[in-house]
Amino acid sequence: MERIITYENLRSYAYVNDGVCAKPVRGIIVQFSGLNGNAMYPLDTLEGEYYGERGVLFVIPYTNPWAWMNRQAVGYTDEILDVLFEKYALDPSVPVASTGGSMGGQSALVYSCYAKRTPAVCVANCPVCDMEYHFGERPDLPRTIYSALWQEEGSLTDALHSVSPQHLIGKLPRIGYHILHCGEDKAVNLERHSEVFVRAMKEAGYEITLDVVPGRGHCDLGYAGKKKYTGYILRGLGCPV
């Protein structure tokens, strides 16, 4: 169907902090939500204000809460960025950061692979990295992943690999990657996801870091971890921390 997102209706499809963003725009952060994340933000968030003071557009696409960065989610996000680049007449060189936690971390990594505008940096919190393993990691997951990938051609394994960061190594762009994972994460296993992924990325010659945040549960980075997360994003965009 035709593309329907415009600047005038954008708030129905994404949160954007452009009302509090200093101009000129120095970069864009796209933050993807975790599984079941369906919140909308009619008012500016604290993160939106923080990044806006630094001249950074902060965008939360309202993708399907079970999207797992399928083809529709990639196109939907590209469409939102198209609107913003056109509205503010942004130069193509304005950098984009791909970010998020849990499914949002998986989405940040996968979006880096398929995005219309290749991000300058990807920063992920407790990301799902191996979708084939994750499919059976918890009983609540198969229905969500099947829903996201139902229309894909080929086998289930093929579909899982198409949105699995672990299986996209070699296709992922050569940008900076920063992974933070909480040491007490019971929802996304550190050893089976981030540790395996980062090791394989390094072996393939990628620039990537892994910070394990001790004593914290799923996506709960704490103050120090959140500060490091934010720093990776802003430095990756070439913006002041």
N, C-alpha and C positions, 0 to 999 in steps of 0.2 A: 504494500500500500504506500501512498504518498507519505512523506515525512511531515509531521504535524506540529512539532515543537518549535515555538517561536519565542522571542524574548518576552513578548507580552504574556504568554501562558507558561513561561518557564517554571514558575514556582509550583505548578502542579506536578512537575516532573523531576525537580531537583531542589535542594537547598543551595543557594549561592550567596556569598557574603558581599556582593558587589556594592551594596549600599553603604558599607563601612570600610571598603577597601581603598587605601590610598592609591592615587594614580600618579604616574603611569603604572600599569600592571607589570610586575617584575617576574611573575611566575604563576602557575596554577597547580593546586593540589587537588587531586581527585581521591576522595576517601570512600571506599566500598564498605558496605555494611555486612555484618555477620549473618549467619543463618537465622531466619525468622525476623530479621530486622526490618520493620515496616514503618518506623517513625517518620513523621513529617515535621519540619521546623519552621513555623510561621514567624518566629523571631530569631534574631541573630544569636548564635551560640558563642560561648566563651572562646572556643577555638577559632570561630569565624572572626571575632574581634581581634584576637591575638595575631592571626595571620594577616588580617586586613591592615593592621598598623604597619606591617612590613611590606605592603604593596603586593600581597599574594592573594589571588582569588582562591577561595576554599569552596569546593563543590562536593556535595553528597548526592549522587544520582539515586533516584528512587527506583532502583531496579527491582525485579521480582524477588521477594524474600527467599525463594528457593532457586535462584538463578544459576549459581555455580559458574558464573561467567560463560554462559553458553553464547551462541552466535547472536541471539537477540540482545543480550546484555552488552556485548561489545558494540553492536551497532547503535544501541540506545545511548550509550555513553559517548560515542563519537558524535552523535547528533547534538547532544547537549554542548559539547565543546565547540562544534561548528557554530552554534548560536552565539556563544560567548566570543569566539574569535571574530565573528562578523560584527557583533554589536560594538565591540571596543576596538575594531580595526587593528587587531593584534598582529604583529609580525610573526611569521611562521617560526622564527627562532625563539619565541617566548617559551621557556621550558615548562614541562609538565612533570609532576611527581605522581606516581601511582602508589596508593597506600590502602591499608585496611587491616582488620584483625579477623582471625579464624577463617570462615568462608570468605570474608572480606580480604584476608591476606592471600588466600588462594586466588581470589579475583584480581588482586593487584598484580600478582605475578603473571597470571594468564593474560590479563589485559595488556601487559607490557609486550607480550608476544604478538598480539593481534591488532593492537591499536592503530588507528589511522595516523596518529601522530605519536611516534615512538617516544615514550617518557625518557627524561634525563636521568631519573633515579626511581628505584622501587624500594619501599620500606614496608615490611610486613610484620605484624604482631601475631605470634602463635599460628602461623599459616598452615593450612592443610596443603601438603606437598605431594602426597601419593594418593591419588583418588581411587586407584584400584584397591589399595589397602583400606582406605577410609570407608569405602562402600559397605564393608562389614565390620567397621570398628565400633559402631553403636547401633542399637536397634531402631533409632529414629531416623537414620540416614538414608536407607535404600529408597524410600518413597520420594524423598526430596531430590535425590540425584536422578532417579528414573524420570521424575517429572521434568527436570531441566533438560534431559538429553533424549527424551522420547522420540523426537522427530529426526534424530540423527540417523544417517544411513550406516550400514555395516553392523558389526557386532557390538555388544555392550562394552567389550574390552577396548575396541577402537574408539568408541565414544568417550569412555573414561580417560583414555590416554590423551584425547584432544583437549581436555581441560585439566590435565594433571601436570603441575610444574616439573615433577620428577621425570616425566616422559616427554617434556618439551625442551630438555637440555640439548643444546645444539641449535634449536630454533629460536630460543630466547635471545633478544638483542644483547649486544655487548655494552651494557650500561652498568652503573653502580647498583649493587643490591645489598640491602641491610636487613637481616632477620633478627628479631628479638623473640625469645620463647621463654615462657615461665617454667621454672624448674618443677613446679608441682601441678602442672597442667594435667587434668584427668580427662579432658574432652578430646584433645588432639595430642597424641603421644609424641613427646619431644624426640625420642630415639628413632621412631619410625618415620618421622616427617622431617623436621628441620635439620637434624644432625646428618641424616642420610643425604638429604638434598644439598646441603652446603658442602659436604665432602665431595659429592659428585660434581658440583659446580666448580669447585676449586681444581679438581682433576681435569676438568674441561677447559681450564684457563680463564674462568670468569673472575671478575672483581666482586667479592662478596664477603660479608662479615656475619658472624653469629654471636649475639650476646644472650647468654642464658641468665635470666633474672631469678635468683634463688629465693625459695620460700614463698613464691606467689603462684596463685591459681590461674586458670585459663584467661588470657588477655588482661590480667590485672598487673600491669607493669609497675605500679607504685610511682611515687614522685620521681625518683632517680631514673627509673626506666623510661618513664614518659618524657622526661627532659632529654634523654639520649635519643629517643625516637624522633622527637621534634627537631633536634639538632641535625640528625641525619637528613631529614627532609629539607630543611632550609639550606643547609650547606650543599645538598645535591642540586638545589635550584640556583645556587650562587647568591643567596639572600642572607641578610644579617640574622643572627640567632638571637 
